Amino acid sequence: MIGSRKQDRVLPGLNLSLGFTVLYLSLIVLIPLLALVMKSFELSLAEWWQTITNARVLASYKLSLMTSLVAALVNLVFGLLIAWVLVRYRFPGKRIVDGLIDLPFALPTAVAGIALTTIYAPKGWIGSMLVPLGIKVAYSPIGITIALIFIGIPFVVRTVQPVLQDLEADMEEAAALLGSYRWRTFRKVILPELIPPLLTGFALAFARGIGEYGSVVFISGNMPFKTEIAPLLIITKLEQYQYSQAAAVAVGLLLISFVLLSAINILQRWSNRHLRTVTKGA
């Protein structure tokens, strides 16, 4: 009994763990965000509203959100496909491909931006073949979207891959024995299990895209009202010593992102509850 009590005390209790958690989150997340909000409110309410509703700021918000959304949707589809191939099939070089998925995590984003710009510029390897077709990638929203796809794909793959690995093949085999086609088996048996991790990967890729700067700044061209993303506009205001305005733009982007990500999290919780209900009913 004495030994078991000592063993129970190896890990800290609830109060100590909660205290460390709150302290850590406060120092790393809450206090910096509060400082950002307080800095933005050095402006009067009218100046703050005028700053975040400026036409140039709204254009940068729209571009950042739209390109991040499109990139996250693309990664949702192809991330699932890549995870499926890595889990369900064996092929030469599989470990190399699996390792390359994490490359955007390890590669400095500025290096990725320079590489993508070099490839997709009008005189680049791929860009030179697209220009005769009337497709301009670099220095356009298309180039920004490609950069965000590059840095966001690991989030979807690494979120879906473990779930696919843990899925048992019994239900798929049973569906096949009952005469179900592959697409119906995937849609009715496999996909419901993958919806929660897919939503998680989508939310992570979307959030990363909204705040991305390094991989986008080179390929975007940084043209106001055309290819100027919100993070770049914030940097521009900081370079002009407009700290309060930069903080106001950041807070506006933070609020928009918070609302969108909250909606995704609510949808994810609903899908989890729905999945548990269906599983219990079965």
C-alpha positions as CSV (number, residue, x, y, z in Angstrom):
1,M,0.0,0.0,0.0
2,I,2.8,2.4,0.9
3,G,4.6,1.7,-2.4
4,S,1.4,2.2,-4.4
5,R,0.8,5.6,-2.6
6,K,4.3,6.7,-3.5
7,Q,3.8,5.6,-7.0
8,D,0.6,7.6,-7.2
9,R,2.5,10.7,-6.1
10,V,5.1,10.5,-8.9
11,L,2.9,12.7,-11.2
12,P,1.8,16.1,-10.0
13,G,-1.8,16.5,-8.8
14,L,-4.6,18.5,-10.6
15,N,-3.9,21.8,-8.8
16,L,-0.2,21.8,-9.6
17,S,-0.7,20.6,-13.2
18,L,-3.5,23.1,-13.8
19,G,-1.3,25.9,-12.4
20,F,1.6,25.1,-14.7
21,T,-0.8,24.9,-17.6
22,V,-2.4,28.2,-17.0
23,L,1.0,29.8,-16.4
24,Y,2.5,28.4,-19.6
25,L,-0.5,29.4,-21.7
26,S,-0.5,32.9,-20.1
27,L,3.2,33.5,-20.9
28,I,3.2,32.0,-24.4
29,V,-0.3,32.8,-25.7
30,L,-2.6,35.0,-23.5
31,I,-0.3,37.8,-22.4
32,P,1.2,38.4,-26.0
33,L,-2.4,38.4,-27.4
34,L,-3.5,40.8,-24.7
35,A,-0.6,43.1,-25.4
36,L,-1.4,43.1,-29.1
37,V,-5.0,44.1,-28.4
38,M,-3.9,46.8,-25.9
39,K,-1.5,48.2,-28.5
40,S,-4.2,48.4,-31.1
41,F,-6.4,50.4,-28.7
42,E,-3.9,53.1,-28.4
43,L,-6.0,54.3,-31.4
44,S,-9.4,55.8,-30.7
45,L,-12.3,53.5,-31.5
46,A,-13.0,55.6,-34.7
47,E,-9.4,55.4,-35.8
48,W,-9.3,51.6,-35.0
49,W,-12.4,51.0,-37.1
50,Q,-11.1,53.2,-39.9
51,T,-7.9,51.3,-40.0
52,I,-9.3,47.8,-40.3
53,T,-12.0,48.9,-42.8
54,N,-9.6,50.7,-45.0
55,A,-9.9,49.5,-48.6
56,R,-6.3,48.3,-48.8
57,V,-6.7,46.4,-45.5
58,L,-10.0,44.7,-46.6
59,A,-8.3,43.7,-49.9
60,S,-5.5,42.1,-48.0
61,Y,-7.9,40.3,-45.7
62,K,-9.9,39.0,-48.6
63,L,-6.8,37.7,-50.4
64,S,-5.4,36.0,-47.3
65,L,-8.7,34.3,-46.4
66,M,-9.6,33.2,-50.0
67,T,-6.1,31.8,-50.9
68,S,-5.9,30.1,-47.5
69,L,-9.4,28.6,-47.9
70,V,-8.6,27.3,-51.5
71,A,-5.3,25.9,-50.4
72,A,-6.8,24.1,-47.4
73,L,-9.5,22.6,-49.6
74,V,-7.0,21.4,-52.1
75,N,-4.9,19.9,-49.3
76,L,-8.1,18.3,-47.9
77,V,-8.5,16.2,-51.1
78,F,-4.9,15.5,-52.0
79,G,-3.8,15.1,-48.4
80,L,-6.3,12.3,-48.0
81,L,-5.1,10.7,-51.3
82,I,-1.5,10.8,-50.2
83,A,-2.3,9.4,-46.8
84,W,-4.3,6.6,-48.4
85,V,-1.5,5.7,-50.7
86,L,1.1,5.7,-47.9
87,V,-1.0,3.6,-45.6
88,R,-2.7,1.1,-48.0
89,Y,0.0,0.4,-50.6
90,R,3.6,-0.7,-50.7
91,F,5.9,0.6,-53.4
92,P,9.6,1.3,-54.0
93,G,10.8,4.5,-52.3
94,K,7.8,4.7,-49.9
95,R,9.9,5.7,-47.0
96,I,11.4,8.5,-49.0
97,V,8.0,9.8,-50.0
98,D,6.8,9.6,-46.5
99,G,9.8,11.6,-45.3
100,L,9.3,14.3,-48.0
101,I,5.8,15.0,-46.5
102,D,7.5,16.6,-43.5
103,L,9.9,18.7,-45.7
104,P,7.7,21.9,-45.4
105,F,8.1,21.7,-41.6
106,A,11.9,21.5,-41.8
107,L,12.5,23.8,-44.7
108,P,12.7,27.6,-43.9
109,T,9.7,29.2,-45.5
110,A,11.7,31.9,-47.2
111,V,13.7,29.2,-49.0
112,A,10.5,27.6,-50.1
113,G,9.2,30.9,-51.4
114,I,12.4,31.6,-53.4
115,A,12.3,28.1,-54.8
116,L,8.6,28.4,-55.8
117,T,9.2,31.8,-57.4
118,T,12.2,30.5,-59.4
119,I,10.1,27.6,-60.7
120,Y,6.9,29.5,-61.5
121,A,8.3,32.9,-62.6
122,P,7.6,33.8,-66.3
123,K,11.1,32.6,-67.1
124,G,11.1,29.7,-64.7
125,W,11.0,26.0,-65.6
126,I,7.2,25.6,-65.2
127,G,6.2,29.3,-65.5
128,S,7.8,29.5,-69.0
129,M,5.5,26.7,-70.2
130,L,2.4,28.3,-68.7
131,V,2.9,31.8,-70.0
132,P,2.1,30.9,-73.7
133,L,-1.2,29.4,-72.3
134,G,-2.1,32.7,-70.7
135,I,-1.6,31.4,-67.2
136,K,0.4,33.6,-64.8
137,V,1.4,31.9,-61.6
138,A,4.1,33.9,-59.9
139,Y,3.0,37.4,-58.8
140,S,-0.6,36.4,-58.8
141,P,-3.1,34.8,-56.3
142,I,-2.5,31.5,-58.0
143,G,1.1,31.6,-56.9
144,I,0.1,32.5,-53.3
145,T,-2.3,29.5,-53.3
146,I,0.5,27.2,-54.5
147,A,2.8,28.4,-51.7
148,L,0.1,27.8,-49.1
149,I,-0.6,24.4,-50.5
150,F,3.1,23.6,-50.1
151,I,3.3,24.6,-46.5
152,G,-0.1,23.1,-45.5
153,I,-0.1,19.6,-47.0
154,P,1.7,18.0,-44.1
155,F,-1.1,19.0,-41.6
156,V,-3.7,17.0,-43.5
157,V,-1.5,14.0,-44.2
158,R,-0.1,13.6,-40.7
159,T,-3.6,14.1,-39.2
160,V,-5.3,11.5,-41.4
161,Q,-2.5,8.9,-41.7
162,P,-2.7,7.5,-38.1
163,V,-6.5,7.2,-38.2
164,L,-6.2,5.2,-41.5
165,Q,-3.5,3.0,-39.9
166,D,-5.8,2.2,-37.0
167,L,-8.9,1.4,-39.1
168,E,-9.6,-2.3,-39.0
169,A,-10.2,-4.0,-42.4
170,D,-13.0,-6.2,-41.0
171,M,-15.8,-3.8,-41.8
172,E,-14.4,-3.2,-45.4
173,E,-14.2,-7.0,-45.9
174,A,-17.7,-7.5,-44.6
175,A,-19.0,-4.7,-46.9
176,A,-17.2,-6.4,-49.9
177,L,-18.7,-9.8,-49.0
178,L,-22.2,-8.2,-49.0
179,G,-21.6,-7.0,-52.5
180,S,-20.9,-3.4,-51.8
181,Y,-18.8,-1.5,-54.4
182,R,-15.5,0.1,-53.5
183,W,-16.8,3.6,-53.7
184,R,-19.9,2.8,-51.6
185,T,-17.7,1.1,-49.0
186,F,-15.4,4.1,-48.9
187,R,-18.3,6.5,-48.6
188,K,-20.3,4.6,-46.1
189,V,-17.7,2.8,-44.0
190,I,-14.4,4.6,-44.2
191,L,-15.2,8.3,-44.8
192,P,-17.3,8.7,-41.6
193,E,-14.3,7.7,-39.6
194,L,-12.1,10.1,-41.4
195,I,-14.3,13.2,-41.2
196,P,-13.0,14.4,-37.7
197,P,-9.3,14.1,-38.6
198,L,-10.0,15.7,-42.0
199,L,-11.6,18.7,-40.4
200,T,-8.7,18.9,-37.9
201,G,-6.2,18.9,-40.8
202,F,-8.2,21.4,-42.7
203,A,-8.4,23.7,-39.7
204,L,-4.6,23.5,-39.1
205,A,-3.8,24.1,-42.8
206,F,-6.2,27.0,-43.0
207,A,-4.8,28.6,-39.9
208,R,-1.3,28.2,-41.0
209,G,-2.1,29.7,-44.4
210,I,-3.8,32.8,-42.9
211,G,-0.6,33.8,-41.0
212,E,2.0,32.6,-43.5
213,Y,4.5,35.2,-44.6
214,G,7.9,33.7,-45.6
215,S,6.9,31.4,-48.4
216,V,4.4,33.9,-49.9
217,V,6.3,37.2,-49.8
218,F,8.5,36.4,-52.8
219,I,6.0,34.7,-55.1
220,S,3.2,37.2,-54.4
221,G,4.8,40.3,-55.9
222,N,3.4,42.4,-53.0
223,M,1.1,44.6,-55.2
224,P,-1.5,46.5,-53.1
225,F,-5.1,45.6,-53.9
226,K,-3.9,42.6,-56.0
227,T,-1.3,40.4,-54.3
228,E,-0.7,42.0,-51.0
229,I,-1.5,39.5,-48.1
230,A,-2.5,40.7,-44.6
231,P,0.8,39.6,-42.9
232,L,2.8,41.6,-45.4
233,L,0.6,44.7,-44.8
234,I,1.3,44.3,-41.1
235,I,5.1,44.1,-41.8
236,T,4.8,47.2,-44.0
237,K,3.1,49.2,-41.3
238,L,5.7,48.1,-38.8
239,E,8.5,49.3,-41.1
240,Q,6.8,52.6,-41.3
241,Y,6.6,52.8,-37.5
242,Q,2.8,52.6,-37.5
243,Y,2.8,50.2,-34.6
244,S,-0.8,50.9,-33.5
245,Q,-2.2,50.5,-37.0
246,A,-0.2,47.3,-37.5
247,A,-1.6,45.9,-34.2
248,A,-5.1,46.9,-35.3
249,V,-4.8,45.1,-38.6
250,A,-3.4,42.0,-36.8
251,V,-6.3,42.1,-34.3
252,G,-8.9,42.3,-37.1
253,L,-7.3,39.3,-38.8
254,L,-7.2,37.5,-35.5
255,L,-10.9,38.1,-34.9
256,I,-11.8,36.9,-38.4
257,S,-9.6,33.8,-38.0
258,F,-11.0,33.1,-34.5
259,V,-14.6,33.1,-35.8
260,L,-13.8,30.8,-38.7
261,L,-11.8,28.4,-36.7
262,S,-14.4,28.3,-34.0
263,A,-17.0,27.4,-36.6
264,I,-14.8,24.6,-37.9
265,N,-14.3,23.3,-34.3
266,I,-18.0,23.3,-33.7
267,L,-18.5,21.3,-36.9
268,Q,-15.8,18.9,-35.8
269,R,-17.4,18.3,-32.4
270,W,-20.8,17.8,-34.0
271,S,-19.3,15.2,-36.4
272,N,-17.6,13.4,-33.5
273,R,-20.9,13.2,-31.6
274,H,-22.8,12.1,-34.7
275,L,-20.1,9.4,-35.3
276,R,-20.4,8.1,-31.8
277,T,-24.2,8.0,-32.0
278,V,-24.1,6.1,-35.3
279,T,-21.5,3.7,-33.8
280,K,-23.7,3.0,-30.7
281,G,-26.7,2.5,-32.9
282,A,-24.9,0.0,-35.0
